[in-house]
Amino acid sequence: MNFTLFVTTIVTGLAFVGVVTVLANLLAPRSFNAQKDEAFECGIPTRGGAWMQFRIGYYLFAILFLMFDVETMFLFPWAVVMKSLGLMGLVVVGFFLFVLVLGLAYAWRKGALKWE
């Protein structure tokens, strides 16, 4: 029974996506213009090629930001059920925050947060 429901849900979802995609391709207005193929950034025309070399520091800074941002998102579900978890939940989240701060201190010590 459960497997049949699962297969039916998957098939229905795929059929819906397929029908919507085909309808969008058939009904969408089309206009071809050479300007549509150009890169666009904040209303300023681009200069030079798109393949330029960036310093690794920018990449590391972005990865660290995403890492800590995603880890911080894990605190929201905990905050919702905080009262029902009791003391053990507080200890577990305290350990989570300790590891988070430890990772931040490591990145800071290695110089990954320096913007030069």
C-alpha positions as CSV (number, residue, x, y, z in Angstrom):
1,M,0.0,0.0,0.0
2,N,2.7,2.5,1.0
3,F,4.8,1.7,-2.1
4,T,1.9,2.2,-4.4
5,L,1.2,5.6,-2.8
6,F,4.9,6.5,-3.2
7,V,5.0,5.5,-6.9
8,T,1.7,7.3,-7.6
9,T,3.1,10.5,-6.0
10,I,6.3,10.4,-8.0
11,V,4.5,9.7,-11.3
12,T,2.0,12.5,-10.6
13,G,4.8,14.9,-9.7
14,L,6.8,14.1,-12.8
15,A,3.7,14.3,-15.0
16,F,2.8,17.7,-13.6
17,V,6.4,19.0,-14.1
18,G,6.4,17.7,-17.7
19,V,3.0,19.2,-18.6
20,V,3.9,22.6,-17.1
21,T,7.3,22.6,-18.9
22,V,5.7,21.7,-22.3
23,L,2.9,24.4,-21.8
24,A,5.5,27.0,-20.9
25,N,7.5,26.2,-24.0
26,L,4.4,26.3,-26.2
27,L,2.8,29.4,-24.8
28,A,5.7,31.6,-23.8
29,P,6.3,34.7,-25.9
30,R,9.6,34.8,-27.7
31,S,11.7,37.6,-28.9
32,F,15.3,37.2,-30.2
33,N,17.7,40.1,-29.7
34,A,21.5,40.2,-29.7
35,Q,21.4,42.2,-26.5
36,K,19.9,39.3,-24.6
37,D,23.1,37.3,-25.1
38,E,25.2,39.9,-23.3
39,A,26.2,39.6,-19.7
40,F,24.3,42.1,-17.4
41,E,25.5,43.2,-14.0
42,C,23.6,45.9,-12.1
43,G,22.9,48.0,-15.1
44,I,26.6,48.6,-15.9
45,P,27.9,47.2,-19.2
46,T,30.6,44.6,-18.7
47,R,34.2,45.2,-19.5
48,G,36.6,42.5,-20.5
49,G,36.1,38.8,-20.5
50,A,34.2,36.8,-17.9
51,W,37.1,34.5,-17.2
52,M,39.3,36.5,-14.9
53,Q,41.4,35.3,-12.0
54,F,40.2,36.0,-8.5
55,R,42.2,35.7,-5.3
56,I,41.5,32.6,-3.2
57,G,40.7,34.8,-0.2
58,Y,37.4,35.8,-1.7
59,Y,36.4,32.2,-2.3
60,L,37.4,31.2,1.3
61,F,35.5,34.1,2.8
62,A,32.4,33.2,0.8
63,I,32.6,29.5,1.8
64,L,33.1,30.4,5.5
65,F,30.1,32.8,5.3
66,L,27.9,30.0,3.8
67,M,29.2,27.5,6.3
68,F,28.4,29.6,9.3
69,D,25.1,30.8,7.8
70,V,23.9,27.2,7.3
71,E,25.0,26.1,10.7
72,T,23.2,29.0,12.3
73,M,20.0,28.0,10.5
74,F,20.1,24.8,12.5
75,L,19.5,26.9,15.6
76,F,16.0,27.9,14.5
77,P,14.3,24.4,14.9
78,W,16.0,24.1,18.3
79,A,14.6,27.5,19.3
80,V,11.1,26.4,18.4
81,V,11.2,23.3,20.6
82,M,13.6,24.6,23.3
83,K,11.2,24.1,26.2
84,S,10.4,20.5,25.5
85,L,14.0,19.5,25.1
86,G,15.0,20.3,28.7
87,L,18.5,20.5,30.0
88,M,19.9,17.8,27.6
89,G,18.8,19.9,24.6
90,L,20.5,22.9,26.1
91,V,23.7,21.0,26.6
92,V,23.6,19.6,23.0
93,V,23.1,23.1,21.5
94,G,25.8,24.5,23.8
95,F,28.2,21.9,22.4
96,F,27.1,22.8,18.9
97,L,27.8,26.4,19.5
98,F,31.1,25.6,21.0
99,V,32.1,23.7,17.9
100,L,30.9,26.6,15.8
101,V,32.9,29.1,17.7
102,L,35.9,26.8,17.6
103,G,35.7,26.6,13.8
104,L,35.4,30.4,13.7
105,A,38.5,30.8,15.9
106,Y,40.4,28.3,13.7
107,A,39.5,30.3,10.6
108,W,40.4,33.5,12.3
109,R,43.8,32.2,13.5
110,K,44.6,30.9,10.0
111,G,43.9,34.3,8.5
112,A,40.9,33.3,6.4
113,L,39.0,36.3,7.6
114,K,41.6,38.9,6.6
115,W,40.4,41.0,3.7
116,E,43.5,42.3,1.9
